[in-house]
Amino acid sequence: MKKLALLIAVVMITSISNAQSNFDKYENMKEVSSMVMTSKMFKLLSKIDFESSDQETQQYINLVENIKNIKVFATENQSIGKKMKADVNAYLKTATLDELMRVNSDGKNIKFYSKPGKDENYVSELFMFLEGGTEKNGPGTVILTITGNIDLRQVSKLADDLNIPGGKELKNVEKKNK
């Protein structure tokens, strides 16, 4: 019985780690733009001395301190976009994500998902998938994943500052959670 429990645990851990690495393969593809920020970068940012008593600045620092990573993968290539969509669909089948919102605007379909966090204003993962963009209105396909202790009421500010595709739509998620 112990061997069976151990085997199940190993399989679950492997499938969880494989889900994240499914998107990492896009990082080095020629026709994919990527941005990966790790917890080390966020710790460095949080150590910057802003010398500010401004509440908004403090909230921003708290948000940054609690992020583990941000990964963004974007492409105009339709073939790669189809592969991304297949990987996203496979990930959504195995991950325990709740749908937050769907947006269909200007030919773009954008879906937001999250993993629950410590309370209703926080999530441990915020996941976005965008498809249908054009050269005129942005990348054709985008995967965005943010992990950590994420305050949904503050995340759009970070998306704006980093110029992340879908940042405007993140503001709608934030408004929904205020």
C-alpha positions, 0 to 999 in steps of 0.5 A: 500500500505504501508503494502504491501511495508513493507511486501516485505521489511521484506521478502527480508531481511529475505531471505538475512539473511537466505542465509548467515545462510544456510552455517553457519549450516556447522560450527558445523558439525563433518565432516566439517572443518571450519574457521570463522573470523569476523570483530573484528579479522580484526580490531585487525589485522589492529591495529598491529603496523607494523612500515613499510613504505613499500607500499605492507604492507600498502595495506595489512593493508588496505585490512584487515581493510575493510573485514567484515568476511571470512567463509570457510567450507570444507569437504571430506564427499560426502554426506555433499558435495552434501548438500553444493552444493545444498545450494550453488545452492539455494544461487546463485539463490537468490543472486545477484552475477556475475560469475568471473571465472570457473576453471576445473583442476586436477579433481576440479571444482572451481567457483568464484562469486562476488557482485559489490563493489565501482568500478571494482577493488572492490567487496562487496562479493567474493564467491568461491565453489570448488568441486571434490577435493580428499585426494591427491589434497585437500578437496572434497568440499569447500565453501569460502565467504569473505564480506566487501570492498574487493580489488580484486588486493590484496585478493590472498595475504590474501588467501595465508597467511590464507592457504585458499583452492582455494588460488592459483585460487584466484591469477588468479582472482587477475591477471585478475583484474590488 
